[in-house]
Amino acid sequence: MTGSRRPRGQTIVLAKVPEADPVVGPHRLRHDAPAAAGLPAHITVLYPYLSASRLTPGTLSALRDLMAAHRPVDLTFTAFGRFPDALWLSPVPAAPLCALTAAIAARWPEAPPHEGRFPDVIPHLTVASGRPAHVYDAVEAALAPALPLTARISSVHLMVSDGATWHDHTEFVLGSAAPRVSARRGTPT
């Protein structure tokens, strides 16, 4: 994902990687517009998901049930990857993340990953995007000594854009049928 402006009500399902924030956070804030728009260090599971107007109790229940069928996963980030417009960290193993994406896309075929623009889903944690190659080289050199990073993915999060920033909506615990509820707003998180 590049750029921070998104249509109001656009959604994303992602796996937050808070263990990476102390290392990649400063670079993401400088070199990845979605970070400044409120997206934490993460691996995209499905973007875009359904519009916020379609997030009914039935939809959330179906997504909760789908995620409950998947187990938490321990990841290690040891290498960088590049797309023409992004520098990213590669999670190992990637297969469980691909399985999450495939499960959601199969249930909601009207929401293919990245609107069907790419033939393959490549799980990744974006560190910088929309920058020239020399910036990616510098960021990679700065971060390389901090690898490997490890993280446990035990839930996925549904976030909604208000057009400028992203906000948590619902957290779905992997291997569990119960969503976590935010005490602040009294809504599922």
C-alpha positions in Angstrom: 0.0 0.0 0.0 1.3 3.4 -0.9 0.0 6.8 0.0 -2.1 7.7 3.1 -5.3 8.9 1.5 -7.9 6.1 1.2 -11.6 6.3 0.6 -13.6 6.7 3.7 -14.8 3.3 4.9 -12.1 1.3 3.2 -10.9 -1.6 5.3 -7.9 -3.8 5.7 -7.3 -7.1 7.6 -3.8 -7.3 8.9 -1.5 -9.0 11.4 0.1 -6.4 13.7 3.8 -7.0 14.4 4.4 -4.9 17.5 7.8 -6.7 18.1 9.1 -4.9 14.9 8.0 -1.4 15.9 11.0 -0.5 18.0 13.3 -1.4 15.1 11.3 -0.4 12.0 9.0 2.2 13.4 11.2 5.3 13.0 12.0 4.3 9.4 8.4 3.6 8.6 7.3 7.0 9.9 9.9 8.7 7.6 9.5 6.5 4.6 6.1 4.8 4.5 3.0 7.0 4.3 0.6 4.4 5.7 2.6 4.5 9.0 1.8 8.2 9.4 -1.8 7.4 8.6 -2.1 5.0 11.6 -1.1 1.6 10.3 1.3 -0.1 12.7 4.1 -2.4 11.6 2.1 -5.2 10.0 1.6 -7.9 7.5 -1.4 -7.3 5.2 -3.7 -10.3 5.2 -6.3 -8.8 2.9 -6.5 -5.3 1.4 -9.0 -4.0 0.6 -11.5 -6.0 2.5 -15.2 -5.2 2.4 -16.3 -1.6 2.7 -17.2 -0.5 6.3 -20.9 -0.3 5.3 -20.8 -4.1 4.9 -19.3 -4.8 8.4 -22.5 -6.3 9.8 -22.6 -8.5 12.9 -23.0 -11.5 10.5 -19.9 -10.5 8.5 -17.9 -10.0 11.6 -19.1 -13.4 13.0 -18.1 -15.1 9.8 -14.7 -13.5 9.8 -14.3 -14.5 13.5 -15.2 -18.1 12.7 -12.8 -18.2 9.8 -9.9 -16.9 11.8 -10.7 -19.2 14.7 -9.9 -22.1 12.4 -6.3 -20.9 12.0 -3.6 -21.4 14.6 -1.2 -18.7 15.9 2.1 -18.6 14.1 5.7 -17.7 15.1 7.5 -15.7 12.5 11.1 -14.8 11.9 12.2 -11.9 9.7 15.8 -12.5 8.5 15.8 -11.0 5.0 14.7 -8.0 3.0 12.7 -8.0 -0.2 11.9 -5.3 -2.7 9.0 -4.5 -5.0 9.6 -1.6 -7.5 7.9 0.7 -5.0 8.8 -0.8 -1.6 11.4 -2.2 0.8 10.1 -5.0 3.1 11.0 -7.7 5.6 10.2 -11.2 4.6 8.4 -13.4 7.2 9.2 -17.1 7.6 7.1 -19.2 7.4 4.9 -17.4 4.9 2.5 -20.2 4.2 0.2 -19.7 7.3 -0.2 -16.0 6.3 -1.0 -17.0 2.7 -3.6 -19.4 4.1 -5.3 -16.6 6.1 -5.5 -14.5 2.9 -6.8 -17.4 0.8 -9.5 -18.3 3.4 -10.8 -14.7 3.5 -10.6 -14.3 -0.3 -12.5 -17.6 -0.8 -15.2 -16.6 1.6 -15.6 -13.1 0.0 -14.5 -13.5 -3.6 -15.7 -9.9 -4.3 -12.7 -8.8 -2.2 -9.6 -10.3 -3.9 -6.2 -9.4 -2.5 -5.1 -6.0 -3.8 -8.2 -5.9 -6.0 -6.7 -8.8 -8.1 -3.8 -6.7 -9.4 -1.1 -9.1 -8.5 -1.1 -12.9 -9.4 0.6 -13.9 -6.2 0.2 -12.9 -2.6 3.6 -12.3 -1.0 3.4 -11.7 2.8 5.7 -8.9 3.9 6.2 -6.1 6.4 6.7 -2.9 4.5 9.5 -0.7 5.9 9.6 2.0 3.2 7.5 2.7 0.1 7.3 5.2 -2.6 11.0 6.2 -2.3 14.0 6.1 -4.6 16.3 3.0 -4.5 19.1 4.9 -2.6 16.7 5.4 0.3 15.9 1.7 0.4 19.6 0.9 0.3 20.2 3.2 3.3 17.2 1.8 5.3 18.3 -1.7 4.6 21.8 -1.0 5.7 20.6 0.6 8.9 18.2 -2.2 9.8 20.3 -5.3 8.8 22.2 -5.4 12.1 18.9 -5.7 14.0 17.9 -8.9 12.2 16.6 -11.5 12.9 13.4 -10.2 14.4 10.9 -12.6 15.8 7.1 -12.2 16.3 4.1 -14.2 17.3 0.9 -13.6 15.3 -2.0 -14.7 17.5 -4.7 -12.5 16.1 -5.6 -10.4 13.0 -7.1 -7.0 13.1 -9.8 -5.3 11.0 -9.0 -1.6 10.5 -11.2 1.1 8.8 -10.1 4.3 7.1 -11.8 7.6 7.7 -10.2 8.9 4.6 -7.0 10.2 6.3 -6.2 7.8 9.1 -6.8 4.1 10.0 -8.6 3.0 13.1 -8.9 -0.3 14.9 -12.3 -1.9 14.4 -12.2 -5.6 15.5 -9.5 -8.0 16.6 -10.0 -11.7 15.8 -8.0 -14.1 17.9 -6.6 -17.0 15.9 -7.7 -20.4 17.2 -10.5 -18.8 19.3 -14.1 -18.0 18.7 -14.2 -14.8 20.9 -13.3 -11.3 19.6 -11.6 -9.0 22.1 -13.7 -6.0 23.1 -12.4 -2.5 23.6 -13.1 -1.2 27.0 -12.7 2.4 25.7 -15.5 2.3 23.2 -17.3 -0.9 24.3 -17.0 -2.2 20.7 -15.2 -5.3 19.4 -11.6 -4.6 18.7 
